[in-house]
Amino acid sequence: HGPASRPVRWWACALVAALVAAVARAEPWVYEMASVDADTVNEACCIAYRAGQPRGQVAAVGWTTGNAGSGAQNAGGTDAYVALLDETTGEVFRTILIGTAGDERTHAVVYDAQNNQLVVLGSTDGTFSGQRNYGGRDLFISIINAELEVTTLQYGSPGDDDPTDVVLFGDLGYAAIGSGRTTEQTSQGQPNAMVAVLVSHAAAIIRNETKTMAEGENGYFSAYAVTYRTGSERFGVTFELSTIPDGGQQYYLGEYDGAFEEVLRVELRRAVGISDVFAFEPSNVRWSSSSEQYWISGIDPGYGNPYHVVRYPSPILGQTYLIGSVNPETESQFFGPSPPSQRPNISTPTSLQLFEAQERYIAFRVIFEEEQVGEDTLVELRKISWQSTSYSGTDRQAATVRSGDPQDNWNLGSTAPVDESTGLFMIVGDRWDQFENPYNCMGTSPRRNISFAVGSFDQVESVGDFGSQCAEVGVAVVQGTRTSGDVASVSVYYAIGTTSGSVIGQDRNNGGFGNTMLVARVEHDSAQPFESRLRVPLVTEPRCELPCQSLAPPTSTPTATPTATLRPSATPSYTPTATPTVTPTPTLTPTITPTLGPLPKNDPPSIGKIVGIAIGTVAASALVVGLATFIYFTVAIRGNQQQEDGYYY
């Protein structure tokens, strides 16, 4: 026994911790809900992040014809589900089914961090336990508390109800808004009333009301978007009032208090020239605490009213995307200039986010661009574009998402709020080539990939995608927090979407039709070069049962002949020509069997490479741990022992 030991050297411990953290860093992952046939459909709705929870931090919400892997019995028809996944591994912690003997659909989810509760908004034509059906399809609000206990409340108008959104409503609880029908005498069964439900944090209905907003058999009402006026007991709703099938359409911002009394109603109109006026469809609304105004964006003319005759754009002005604000104290409006699309059409959905730290709004849309293909062909391509403008309107920036292939289409699914510390935001959607490639079944909308783009207010920071040879669609995205091993330059996001194939090697038995839900962890590292900033899951076992449109249907007995130049596939199949020429790049005859291999544009690594990478990773991990151990004992412990006159323990 020697003298009392001294503390080990701090820098040695820090180095060991850094090396171990490098090994333990979470990787991008993808989870895919089980679906064994075309009758087992799992649709995606929305996603939330439960920050600070020890397990099940990622909440994926949708509806299913099965049991969503929960082990519970489907109550009948389609049930809502909430799948709680681990943020670092993607493993399912718990799946909760919410259902009746009827059909349930989910529409929105919000996480209340202060009370550690998930709030899910949806619709049902059934009756939940302890509740009653008010007629047709009602709204339902499910509160999932910290112990994962579920309380479901139900309310509706006498007719069918369409959910709009649910928002945190300060100390009062949660406000859920929808569009309902007060009478069966409407000429086309259109909605004509606002349905409002106020729910306490203790999961009890405080107040519910059906407010008739449009009178007469041809009156039409629809609520487009909802936002909470932070620090008050009021919320804002954008909505449409019109007379169908071809009467005037008016769009409004309404503000309501906790008793659902209308405090404010402002008609949204933008004057052009002397007398012309734009009335636009306000599909997005956000409250800004810094400017104390509602910010609103939308399209003129809009297409959200399915009961109204479509107003085609002016041949001079085209279809216009408008962004503006309303001051609720003065009822004044401001609409900044916004250019029309390059083409007469702008595709919905659109999105709006605020960057409060720099007092800017960022308005997203899908535009159409023309691309020359060959000498005589013009094709129209979709691109995601955004405009970022200061609240004062004096500084404007814009950017458009494009990849290396000029014939790529990009469609907008959703956007995550701006990270106030970095100024970055994430877009999720889907990407596809304009034309199908008969050699790998890639291209066209039925074979789209789930896609991602990280942007700042004036440029695209990174892009990426993954998928199978069937259709993957990005639905919603949320930002998470950094996990163990993540460096300060990393931003973490979780996205929910669907696939009609499989990205994990699941046999779907669905002929390429029928969705199942997927969730992905995606990382953006701003310290890396552009081409490697975005890390998405690696797909090594894709499946797709949709035959190639460019080739004949598959034969009954395909011949499997592997080749070094084909993409790896669970069922590779091609027939060489009668006299194949062996060259470094052999010429292959297109198969008549759909290729079931991976779909990314860049060829994924071969099996040998994958095995080599796996072995290399294990070896590298062992080397790092061994090096860490050597440093610790040699530098820290041995150093102390030498300082203590050679006494060893």
C-alpha positions as CSV (number, residue, x, y, z in Angstrom):
1,H,0.0,0.0,0.0
2,G,1.4,3.4,-0.9
3,P,0.6,7.0,-0.2
4,A,-2.9,8.4,-0.8
5,S,-3.4,8.7,-4.6
6,R,-3.6,12.1,-6.3
7,P,-6.4,13.0,-8.8
8,V,-5.8,11.6,-12.3
9,R,-4.8,14.2,-14.9
10,W,-8.0,15.9,-16.1
11,W,-6.9,16.1,-19.7
12,A,-6.4,12.3,-19.9
13,C,-10.0,11.8,-18.6
14,A,-11.4,14.3,-21.1
15,L,-9.6,12.6,-24.0
16,V,-10.9,9.2,-22.9
17,A,-14.5,10.6,-22.7
18,A,-14.2,12.2,-26.1
19,L,-13.0,8.9,-27.7
20,V,-15.8,6.9,-26.1
21,A,-18.4,9.5,-27.1
22,A,-17.2,9.3,-30.7
23,V,-17.9,5.6,-30.7
24,A,-21.3,6.0,-29.0
25,R,-22.6,8.8,-31.3
26,A,-26.1,8.1,-32.5
27,E,-26.5,7.4,-36.3
28,P,-29.3,8.2,-38.6
29,W,-32.0,5.5,-38.5
30,V,-35.3,4.6,-40.1
31,Y,-38.2,2.7,-38.5
32,E,-40.9,1.2,-40.7
33,M,-44.2,-0.1,-39.3
34,A,-45.0,-3.7,-40.0
35,S,-47.5,-4.3,-42.9
36,V,-47.9,-7.8,-44.2
37,D,-50.4,-7.3,-47.1
38,A,-52.4,-4.7,-49.0
39,D,-55.2,-4.8,-46.3
40,T,-52.8,-3.7,-43.6
41,V,-52.4,0.0,-44.1
42,N,-50.6,2.4,-41.8
43,E,-51.0,6.1,-42.7
44,A,-48.9,9.0,-41.3
45,C,-50.3,12.2,-39.9
46,C,-47.8,14.1,-37.8
47,I,-44.9,14.0,-35.4
48,A,-43.9,15.5,-32.1
49,Y,-40.7,15.5,-30.0
50,R,-40.9,14.9,-26.2
51,A,-37.8,16.7,-25.1
52,G,-36.1,15.5,-21.9
53,Q,-38.0,12.2,-21.6
54,P,-35.9,9.1,-20.7
55,R,-37.7,6.9,-23.3
56,G,-40.0,7.3,-26.3
57,Q,-39.0,10.8,-27.1
58,V,-40.2,10.7,-30.7
59,A,-44.0,10.5,-31.0
60,A,-45.3,9.4,-34.5
61,V,-49.0,9.7,-35.0
62,G,-51.3,8.3,-37.7
63,W,-54.1,5.7,-38.3
64,T,-54.1,2.0,-39.1
65,T,-56.3,-0.8,-40.3
66,G,-54.3,-3.2,-38.1
67,N,-52.8,-2.8,-34.7
68,A,-49.7,-0.8,-35.6
69,G,-47.6,-3.4,-33.9
70,S,-49.1,-2.5,-30.5
71,G,-50.1,-6.0,-29.6
72,A,-53.6,-4.6,-28.9
73,Q,-56.7,-5.4,-30.8
74,N,-58.0,-3.0,-33.4
75,A,-61.4,-1.7,-32.2
76,G,-62.8,-1.8,-35.7
77,G,-62.3,0.0,-39.0
78,T,-59.3,2.3,-38.7
79,D,-57.9,3.2,-35.3
80,A,-55.5,6.1,-34.4
81,Y,-52.1,5.2,-33.2
82,V,-49.3,6.9,-31.3
83,A,-45.9,5.2,-31.6
84,L,-43.2,6.3,-29.2
85,L,-39.7,5.7,-30.5
86,D,-36.2,6.1,-28.9
87,E,-34.5,9.1,-30.3
88,T,-31.0,7.5,-30.6
89,T,-31.9,4.0,-31.9
90,G,-35.4,4.2,-33.4
91,E,-36.6,1.3,-31.3
92,V,-40.3,1.4,-30.4
93,F,-40.9,1.9,-26.7
94,R,-44.7,1.8,-26.7
95,T,-47.5,2.0,-29.4
96,I,-50.9,3.2,-28.2
97,L,-54.1,2.5,-30.1
98,I,-57.0,4.9,-29.9
99,G,-60.2,3.7,-31.5
100,T,-63.9,2.9,-31.6
101,A,-66.0,0.4,-33.7
102,G,-66.0,3.2,-36.4
103,D,-63.2,4.9,-38.3
104,E,-60.7,7.3,-36.7
105,R,-58.4,9.6,-38.5
106,T,-55.7,11.8,-36.9
107,H,-55.1,15.3,-38.0
108,A,-52.7,17.1,-35.6
109,V,-50.5,16.6,-32.5
110,V,-48.9,19.0,-30.1
111,Y,-46.6,18.3,-27.1
112,D,-47.2,20.3,-23.9
113,A,-43.7,20.2,-22.3
114,Q,-44.8,22.0,-19.2
115,N,-47.3,19.3,-18.3
116,N,-45.5,16.5,-20.2
117,Q,-48.6,15.6,-22.2
118,L,-49.3,14.8,-25.8
119,V,-52.5,16.1,-27.3
120,V,-53.9,14.4,-30.5
121,L,-56.7,15.9,-32.6
122,G,-58.7,13.7,-35.0
123,S,-62.1,12.7,-36.2
124,T,-64.3,9.7,-35.6
125,D,-67.7,8.4,-36.8
126,G,-67.9,6.1,-33.8
127,T,-68.4,6.7,-30.1
128,F,-65.6,6.6,-27.5
129,S,-66.2,5.1,-24.0
130,G,-68.0,7.6,-21.8
131,Q,-68.7,10.0,-24.7
132,R,-71.5,10.4,-27.2
133,N,-71.7,10.9,-30.9
134,Y,-73.1,14.3,-31.9
135,G,-73.9,13.3,-35.4
136,G,-71.9,12.0,-38.4
137,R,-68.2,12.5,-37.9
138,D,-67.1,14.2,-34.7
139,L,-63.8,15.7,-33.5
140,F,-61.9,13.8,-30.8
141,I,-59.1,15.0,-28.6
142,S,-56.9,12.5,-26.8
143,I,-54.7,13.6,-23.9
144,I,-51.7,11.2,-23.2
145,N,-50.2,12.1,-19.8
146,A,-46.7,11.4,-18.4
147,E,-47.7,7.8,-17.3
148,L,-49.0,7.2,-20.9
149,E,-52.6,7.1,-19.7
150,V,-55.0,8.1,-22.4
151,T,-58.2,10.2,-22.0
152,T,-60.3,10.8,-25.1
153,L,-63.0,13.4,-25.4
154,Q,-65.5,13.8,-28.2
155,Y,-67.6,16.7,-29.5
156,G,-69.1,17.8,-32.8
157,S,-71.8,19.5,-34.7
158,P,-75.0,17.8,-35.9
159,G,-73.3,16.9,-39.2
160,D,-69.8,15.8,-40.2
161,D,-66.8,17.7,-38.7
162,D,-63.4,18.4,-40.3
163,P,-60.5,19.0,-37.9
164,T,-58.3,22.1,-38.5
165,D,-55.8,22.2,-35.6
166,V,-55.2,22.0,-31.9
167,V,-53.0,24.6,-30.1
168,L,-51.6,25.1,-26.6
169,F,-53.8,27.8,-25.0
170,G,-51.8,29.1,-22.1
171,D,-53.1,28.4,-18.6
172,L,-56.5,27.5,-20.0
173,G,-55.4,24.2,-21.6
174,Y,-55.8,23.3,-25.3
175,A,-58.0,24.8,-28.0
176,A,-59.2,22.5,-30.8
177,I,-60.9,24.0,-33.9
178,G,-62.8,22.4,-36.9
179,S,-65.4,23.1,-39.5
180,G,-68.8,21.6,-39.0
181,R,-72.3,21.3,-40.4
182,T,-75.4,22.6,-38.4
183,T,-78.1,21.4,-40.8
184,E,-78.7,18.8,-43.5
185,Q,-80.4,21.5,-45.6
186,T,-77.2,22.8,-47.1
187,S,-77.3,22.5,-50.8
188,Q,-74.2,20.3,-51.2
189,G,-73.5,19.2,-47.7
190,Q,-70.9,21.8,-47.3
191,P,-69.6,23.0,-43.9
192,N,-71.1,26.2,-42.5
193,A,-70.1,26.3,-38.8
194,M,-67.0,26.6,-36.6
195,V,-66.6,23.8,-34.0
196,A,-64.6,24.8,-31.0
197,V,-63.5,22.7,-28.0
198,L,-61.5,24.0,-24.9
199,V,-59.9,21.2,-22.9
200,S,-58.2,21.6,-19.6
201,H,-54.7,20.3,-18.7
202,A,-56.6,17.8,-16.5
203,A,-58.2,16.3,-19.7
204,A,-61.7,17.7,-19.1
205,I,-63.9,19.7,-21.5
206,I,-64.2,23.2,-20.2
207,R,-66.3,24.6,-23.0
208,N,-67.5,23.4,-26.4
209,E,-69.5,25.3,-29.0
210,T,-70.8,25.1,-32.6
211,K,-71.0,28.6,-34.1
212,T,-73.0,29.0,-37.3
213,M,-70.8,31.2,-39.5
214,A,-72.5,31.0,-42.9
215,E,-76.2,31.4,-43.4
216,G,-78.5,29.9,-46.1
217,E,-78.4,26.7,-47.9
218,N,-75.5,27.9,-50.1
219,G,-73.5,29.4,-47.3
220,Y,-70.0,28.0,-46.9
221,F,-67.4,28.2,-44.0
222,S,-64.0,26.6,-43.6
223,A,-61.3,27.2,-41.0
224,Y,-57.9,27.2,-42.5
225,A,-55.3,27.7,-39.7
226,V,-55.1,28.4,-36.0
227,T,-52.5,30.0,-33.8
228,Y,-52.3,31.0,-30.1
229,R,-51.7,34.7,-29.2
230,T,-48.8,34.1,-26.8
231,G,-49.3,35.6,-23.3
232,S,-53.0,36.2,-23.7
233,E,-56.3,34.3,-23.5
234,R,-57.0,34.6,-27.2
235,F,-56.3,32.6,-30.4
236,G,-56.5,33.5,-34.1
237,V,-58.3,31.6,-36.8
238,T,-58.1,32.3,-40.6
239,F,-61.2,31.2,-42.5
240,E,-63.3,31.5,-45.6
241,L,-66.9,32.6,-46.0
242,S,-68.5,32.2,-49.4
243,T,-71.6,31.4,-51.4
244,I,-71.4,28.3,-53.5
245,P,-71.2,27.4,-56.3
246,D,-70.0,30.7,-57.8
247,G,-70.7,33.5,-55.3
248,G,-68.1,35.8,-53.7
249,Q,-65.3,34.4,-51.6
250,Q,-64.2,36.4,-48.5
251,Y,-61.2,35.5,-46.3
252,Y,-60.8,36.6,-42.7
253,L,-58.7,36.6,-39.6
254,G,-60.9,36.1,-36.5
255,E,-59.7,36.4,-32.9
256,Y,-61.5,34.6,-30.1
257,D,-61.3,34.5,-26.4
258,G,-61.6,31.5,-23.9
259,A,-65.4,31.8,-24.1
260,F,-65.2,31.6,-27.9
261,E,-66.5,35.1,-28.3
262,E,-65.3,36.8,-31.4
263,V,-63.1,39.7,-30.4
264,L,-61.9,40.7,-33.8
265,R,-62.7,40.0,-37.5
266,V,-60.6,41.5,-40.2
267,E,-61.2,40.9,-43.9
268,L,-57.9,40.0,-45.7
269,R,-57.6,42.1,-48.8
270,R,-54.7,43.6,-50.6
271,A,-55.2,46.6,-52.8
272,V,-53.4,46.6,-56.2
273,G,-53.3,49.9,-58.1
274,I,-56.3,52.1,-57.5
275,S,-59.3,49.8,-57.4
276,D,-58.2,46.2,-57.9
277,V,-58.2,44.0,-54.8
278,F,-56.7,40.6,-54.0
279,A,-58.6,38.4,-51.6
280,F,-56.4,35.4,-50.9
281,E,-56.8,32.0,-49.3
282,P,-55.0,32.3,-45.8
283,S,-53.7,28.8,-45.4
284,N,-51.1,29.7,-42.8
285,V,-51.1,32.0,-39.7
286,R,-48.5,32.6,-37.0
287,W,-48.4,34.9,-34.0
288,S,-45.3,37.0,-33.6
289,S,-44.5,38.1,-30.0
290,S,-41.7,40.5,-31.2
291,S,-43.9,42.4,-33.6
292,E,-47.2,41.7,-31.8
293,Q,-48.9,40.9,-35.0
294,Y,-50.5,37.9,-36.8
295,W,-48.5,36.9,-39.9
296,I,-50.5,35.2,-42.7
297,S,-49.7,33.7,-46.0
298,G,-51.7,32.1,-48.8
299,I,-52.5,32.0,-52.5
300,D,-54.8,34.0,-54.8
301,P,-56.8,32.5,-56.2
302,G,-57.0,29.5,-53.8
303,Y,-58.3,26.1,-54.4
304,G,-59.2,25.0,-50.8
305,N,-63.0,25.2,-51.3
306,P,-64.1,22.0,-53.2
307,Y,-67.6,23.3,-53.5
308,H,-66.8,26.5,-55.4
309,V,-66.2,27.0,-59.0
310,V,-62.4,27.4,-59.5
311,R,-61.4,31.0,-60.4
312,Y,-58.6,30.7,-62.9
313,P,-55.6,33.1,-62.5
314,S,-55.4,36.3,-64.4
315,P,-53.5,35.8,-67.6
316,I,-51.5,39.0,-66.7
317,L,-50.9,38.5,-63.0
318,G,-50.8,34.7,-62.8
319,Q,-51.4,33.0,-59.4
320,T,-49.9,35.0,-56.6
321,Y,-48.5,34.0,-53.2
322,L,-49.3,36.7,-50.7
323,I,-47.7,37.3,-47.2
324,G,-48.8,39.9,-44.8
325,S,-49.6,40.9,-41.2
326,V,-52.5,42.1,-39.1
327,N,-52.2,44.2,-36.0
328,P,-55.0,43.1,-33.7
329,E,-54.9,46.3,-31.7
330,T,-55.3,48.7,-34.7
331,E,-56.8,46.2,-37.1
332,S,-54.3,47.5,-39.7
333,Q,-53.0,45.3,-42.4
334,F,-49.7,45.1,-44.2
335,F,-49.0,43.0,-47.3
336,G,-45.5,42.9,-48.6
337,P,-44.9,42.5,-52.3
338,S,-44.5,38.9,-53.4
339,P,-43.8,37.8,-57.0
340,P,-46.2,35.4,-58.9
341,S,-45.0,32.0,-59.8
342,Q,-42.9,31.6,-63.0
343,R,-45.9,29.6,-64.3
344,P,-49.6,30.3,-63.8
345,N,-49.8,27.7,-61.1
346,I,-48.4,27.4,-57.6
347,S,-49.0,24.1,-55.9
348,T,-50.2,23.6,-52.3
349,P,-49.5,23.0,-49.6
350,T,-47.6,26.1,-48.6
351,S,-46.0,26.8,-45.2
352,L,-45.0,29.8,-43.1
353,Q,-42.4,30.1,-40.3
354,L,-41.1,33.0,-38.3
355,F,-37.5,33.8,-37.4
356,E,-38.2,36.0,-34.3
357,A,-34.5,36.5,-33.4
358,Q,-34.0,38.4,-36.7
359,E,-37.7,39.5,-37.1
360,R,-38.2,37.8,-40.4
361,Y,-40.8,35.5,-41.9
362,I,-40.1,32.7,-44.3
363,A,-42.9,31.7,-46.6
364,F,-42.6,28.4,-48.5
365,R,-44.4,27.3,-51.7
366,V,-44.0,24.9,-54.7
367,I,-43.4,26.7,-58.0
368,F,-43.2,25.4,-61.6
369,E,-40.2,25.8,-63.8
370,E,-39.7,24.9,-67.5
371,E,-36.7,22.7,-68.4
372,Q,-35.5,22.1,-71.9
373,V,-35.2,18.4,-72.8
374,G,-33.7,17.7,-76.2
375,E,-34.3,20.2,-79.0
376,D,-38.0,20.4,-79.1
377,T,-39.3,19.3,-75.7
378,L,-40.2,21.5,-72.7
379,V,-41.1,19.8,-69.4
380,E,-42.7,21.5,-66.4
381,L,-40.9,20.7,-63.1
382,R,-41.9,21.3,-59.5
383,K,-39.4,23.1,-57.2
384,I,-39.7,24.1,-53.5
385,S,-39.0,27.8,-53.1
386,W,-39.1,30.2,-50.2
387,Q,-39.1,33.9,-49.7
388,S,-37.6,35.4,-46.5
389,T,-38.4,39.0,-45.7
390,S,-37.9,41.2,-42.7
391,Y,-41.0,42.3,-40.8
392,S,-40.4,45.8,-42.0
393,G,-40.4,44.6,-45.6
394,T,-37.1,46.3,-46.4
395,D,-34.9,43.2,-46.8
396,R,-35.9,40.3,-49.0
397,Q,-34.1,37.1,-49.8
398,A,-35.2,34.0,-51.7
399,A,-33.9,30.5,-52.5
400,T,-35.1,27.4,-54.4
401,V,-34.3,23.7,-53.7
402,R,-32.5,22.0,-56.5
403,S,-30.3,18.9,-56.7
404,G,-27.6,17.8,-59.2
405,D,-30.2,16.5,-61.7
406,P,-31.9,19.4,-63.5
407,Q,-34.9,17.2,-64.2
408,D,-35.7,16.5,-60.6
409,N,-39.1,17.4,-59.1
410,W,-39.4,18.5,-55.5
411,N,-42.7,18.5,-53.6
412,L,-43.3,20.2,-50.2
413,G,-44.6,18.1,-47.3
414,S,-44.0,20.2,-44.3
415,T,-41.4,22.4,-42.5
416,A,-39.9,22.5,-39.0
417,P,-39.9,25.8,-37.2
418,V,-36.7,27.9,-37.5
419,D,-34.0,27.1,-34.9
420,E,-33.7,30.5,-33.2
421,S,-30.0,29.8,-32.2
422,T,-28.8,28.8,-35.7
423,G,-31.4,30.3,-38.1
424,L,-31.8,26.9,-39.8
425,F,-35.0,25.1,-40.7
426,M,-35.8,21.7,-42.2
427,I,-38.1,20.9,-45.1
428,V,-39.4,17.4,-45.7
429,G,-41.2,16.4,-48.9
430,D,-40.5,14.1,-51.8
431,R,-38.3,14.0,-54.9
432,W,-38.6,12.2,-58.2
433,D,-37.0,12.2,-61.7
434,Q,-39.2,13.4,-64.5
435,F,-38.8,10.2,-66.6
436,E,-38.7,6.6,-65.6
437,N,-35.4,4.7,-66.2
438,P,-36.2,1.2,-67.6
439,Y,-33.0,-0.2,-66.3
440,N,-33.6,0.5,-62.6
441,C,-37.3,1.4,-62.3
442,M,-36.4,4.8,-61.0
443,G,-38.2,8.0,-62.0
444,T,-41.7,9.5,-62.2
445,S,-44.1,10.3,-59.3
446,P,-45.0,6.7,-58.4
447,R,-41.3,6.1,-57.5
448,R,-40.6,9.2,-55.6
449,N,-38.2,9.3,-52.6
450,I,-38.7,11.0,-49.2
451,S,-36.5,14.0,-49.4
452,F,-35.0,16.6,-47.1
453,A,-33.5,20.1,-47.4
454,V,-32.0,22.3,-44.7
455,G,-32.1,26.0,-45.4
456,S,-31.4,29.4,-44.0
457,F,-33.2,32.6,-44.9
458,D,-31.1,33.1,-48.0
459,Q,-29.7,29.7,-49.2
460,V,-30.0,26.0,-49.3
461,E,-27.6,24.5,-46.8
462,S,-28.0,20.7,-47.6
463,V,-30.2,18.2,-49.5
464,G,-30.7,14.5,-49.3
465,D,-33.2,11.7,-49.8
466,F,-33.7,7.9,-49.5
467,G,-36.3,5.3,-50.5
468,S,-37.3,2.2,-52.3
469,Q,-38.4,1.9,-55.9
470,C,-42.0,2.5,-54.8
471,A,-43.3,5.8,-53.6
472,E,-42.1,7.4,-50.3
473,V,-43.8,10.6,-49.2
474,G,-42.6,13.0,-46.6
475,V,-45.5,14.2,-44.4
476,A,-44.1,16.1,-41.3
477,V,-40.8,17.0,-39.6
478,V,-39.8,18.2,-36.1
479,Q,-36.5,19.2,-34.7
480,G,-35.0,17.2,-31.8
481,T,-32.1,17.9,-29.5
482,R,-28.5,16.7,-29.8
483,T,-27.9,13.3,-28.2
484,S,-24.7,11.7,-26.7
485,G,-21.7,12.2,-29.0
486,D,-23.3,14.9,-31.2
487,V,-21.0,17.9,-31.8
488,A,-22.2,21.5,-31.5
489,S,-22.5,21.9,-35.3
490,V,-25.0,19.0,-35.6
491,S,-28.8,19.7,-35.8
492,V,-31.1,16.6,-35.4
493,Y,-34.5,16.2,-37.0
494,Y,-37.2,13.5,-37.0
495,A,-39.5,13.1,-40.0
496,I,-42.6,11.0,-40.6
497,G,-43.8,9.7,-43.9
498,T,-45.1,6.7,-45.8
499,T,-43.9,4.1,-48.3
500,S,-45.8,1.8,-50.6
501,G,-42.8,-0.4,-50.7
502,S,-40.2,-1.1,-48.0
503,V,-36.9,0.5,-47.0
504,I,-36.0,-2.2,-44.5
505,G,-36.5,-5.4,-46.5
506,Q,-40.1,-6.0,-45.5
507,D,-42.2,-8.2,-47.8
508,R,-45.3,-6.1,-48.4
509,N,-47.4,-8.5,-50.6
510,N,-49.3,-5.4,-51.8
511,G,-48.5,-5.2,-55.5
512,G,-46.9,-1.8,-54.9
513,F,-50.0,-0.2,-53.5
514,G,-51.0,0.5,-49.9
515,N,-48.9,2.6,-47.5
516,T,-47.1,1.9,-44.3
517,M,-45.6,4.5,-42.0
518,L,-41.9,5.3,-41.6
519,V,-39.9,7.5,-39.2
520,A,-36.4,8.7,-39.9
521,R,-33.7,10.4,-37.8
522,V,-31.8,12.9,-40.1
523,E,-28.7,15.0,-39.1
524,H,-27.3,18.2,-40.5
525,D,-23.7,19.1,-39.7
526,S,-22.9,22.6,-40.7
527,A,-19.2,22.1,-40.2
528,Q,-19.1,19.6,-43.1
529,P,-18.8,20.4,-46.9
530,F,-22.2,20.9,-48.7
531,E,-22.2,17.4,-50.2
532,S,-21.8,15.6,-46.8
533,R,-23.7,17.9,-44.4
534,L,-26.9,16.0,-44.5
535,R,-26.8,12.4,-43.1
536,V,-29.9,10.3,-44.0
537,P,-30.5,6.6,-43.3
538,L,-28.7,4.1,-45.5
539,V,-31.1,1.8,-47.4
540,T,-29.6,-1.6,-48.1
541,E,-32.7,-3.8,-48.5
542,P,-35.4,-2.0,-50.4
543,R,-38.5,-3.8,-51.7
544,C,-41.0,-2.7,-54.3
545,E,-43.7,-4.8,-56.0
546,L,-44.7,-2.2,-58.5
547,P,-43.8,-3.3,-62.1
548,C,-41.7,-1.0,-64.2
549,Q,-44.0,1.1,-66.5
550,S,-41.3,1.0,-69.2
551,L,-41.0,-2.8,-69.3
552,A,-43.3,-5.7,-69.6
553,P,-44.8,-7.4,-66.5
554,P,-42.5,-9.8,-64.7
555,T,-42.2,-13.4,-65.9
556,S,-43.2,-16.2,-63.7
557,T,-39.7,-17.7,-63.4
558,P,-37.1,-14.9,-63.4
559,T,-33.5,-15.9,-63.8
560,A,-31.2,-14.6,-61.1
561,T,-27.8,-13.7,-62.4
562,P,-25.8,-11.4,-60.2
563,T,-23.5,-8.9,-61.9
564,A,-21.0,-6.4,-60.6
565,T,-22.5,-3.5,-62.4
566,L,-26.1,-4.0,-61.2
567,R,-27.4,-2.3,-58.1
568,P,-27.6,-4.8,-55.2
569,S,-31.1,-6.3,-55.0
570,A,-32.9,-8.9,-52.9
571,T,-34.1,-10.5,-56.1
572,P,-31.7,-9.4,-58.9
573,S,-32.8,-10.6,-62.3
574,Y,-31.6,-10.0,-65.8
575,T,-30.9,-12.1,-68.8
576,P,-27.6,-11.5,-70.6
577,T,-27.5,-11.4,-74.4
578,A,-26.7,-14.5,-76.3
579,T,-23.1,-13.4,-76.9
580,P,-22.3,-11.1,-74.0
581,T,-19.2,-8.9,-74.4
582,V,-17.1,-8.9,-71.3
583,T,-15.7,-5.4,-70.9
584,P,-15.0,-3.2,-67.8
585,T,-18.5,-1.8,-68.4
586,P,-20.7,-4.6,-69.8
587,T,-23.8,-3.7,-71.8
588,L,-26.9,-5.2,-70.2
589,T,-30.2,-6.0,-71.8
590,P,-33.1,-4.5,-69.8
591,T,-35.0,-7.0,-67.8
592,I,-38.7,-7.6,-67.9
593,T,-38.8,-8.1,-64.2
594,P,-39.0,-5.1,-61.9
595,T,-35.8,-4.4,-60.2
596,L,-36.2,-4.6,-56.5
597,G,-32.9,-3.1,-55.6
598,P,-32.1,0.2,-53.9
599,L,-33.4,3.4,-55.4
600,P,-31.1,6.2,-54.5
601,K,-29.5,8.0,-57.5
602,N,-26.0,7.2,-56.2
603,D,-25.3,3.5,-56.2
604,P,-25.2,2.1,-52.6
605,P,-22.2,0.0,-51.6
606,S,-22.0,-3.6,-52.5
607,I,-22.5,-6.4,-50.0
608,G,-18.7,-6.8,-49.8
609,K,-18.4,-3.1,-49.0
610,I,-21.1,-3.2,-46.4
611,V,-19.5,-6.2,-44.7
612,G,-16.1,-4.5,-44.9
613,I,-17.5,-1.3,-43.4
614,A,-19.1,-3.2,-40.6
615,I,-15.9,-5.1,-39.8
616,G,-13.9,-1.9,-40.1
617,T,-16.3,-0.1,-37.7
618,V,-16.0,-2.9,-35.1
619,A,-12.3,-2.9,-35.5
620,A,-12.1,0.9,-35.2
621,S,-14.3,0.8,-32.1
622,A,-12.1,-1.7,-30.5
623,L,-9.0,0.3,-31.4
624,V,-10.5,3.5,-30.0
625,V,-11.5,1.7,-26.7
626,G,-8.1,0.1,-26.5
627,L,-6.4,3.4,-27.2
628,A,-8.6,5.1,-24.5
629,T,-7.7,2.4,-22.0
630,F,-4.0,2.7,-22.8
631,I,-4.1,6.4,-22.4
632,Y,-5.9,6.2,-19.2
633,F,-3.6,3.7,-17.5
634,T,-0.4,4.8,-19.1
635,V,-0.8,8.6,-18.8
636,A,-3.2,9.0,-15.8
637,I,-2.6,6.1,-13.5
638,R,1.0,5.3,-14.4
639,G,1.8,9.0,-14.2
640,N,0.5,9.2,-10.7
641,Q,2.4,6.1,-9.7
642,Q,5.6,7.5,-10.9
643,Q,5.0,10.6,-8.9
644,E,4.5,8.6,-5.8
645,D,8.0,7.0,-5.7
646,G,7.1,3.8,-7.6
647,Y,4.5,2.5,-5.2
648,Y,2.0,0.3,-7.2
649,Y,-1.5,-0.7,-6.1
